[in-house]
Amino acid sequence: MIAAFTPIIFIHRLTKVSIIFPMKKNDTSEQARKVLVGIYREMPLCEKVERIFDAYRTGKILAMTGLKELYPCVNQKQIWYLWAKHHLGDKLFKRAYGTSPDEHS
């Protein structure tokens, strides 16, 4: 389920950022939604992009933390390789690194 103010952000050719706010009916007043949309419309592109990068970094940290909980005996380098394999998929991971995370220690 997506929270009321969790924006979905699209970048179009790195020149325009579209932000969509999925909301449940009656979840937030229309006036509050208009205020938030107005804030994002007035926000400079560089700040919108920085927010996207921050969200990505946060997601990566959360994913790696989850992997560390699943594999408590694995070192930080192996956690990174597990994250990269999951993030990139098997085919791209093997193309980029040539090996599986199990082979890195």
QUIMO-V937149 format. One record per run of one state. SS is the DSSP state (2 for helix, 1 for strand, 0 for the rest). FROM is the first residue (numbers start at 1). TO is the last residue. If there is no record, write none. Layout:
BEGIN
SS/FROM/TO
SS/FROM/TO
END
This chain:
BEGIN
0/1/6
1/7/12
0/13/15
1/16/21
0/22/29
2/30/42
0/43/44
2/45/70
0/71/75
2/76/88
0/89/89
2/90/97
0/98/100
2/101/103
0/104/105
END
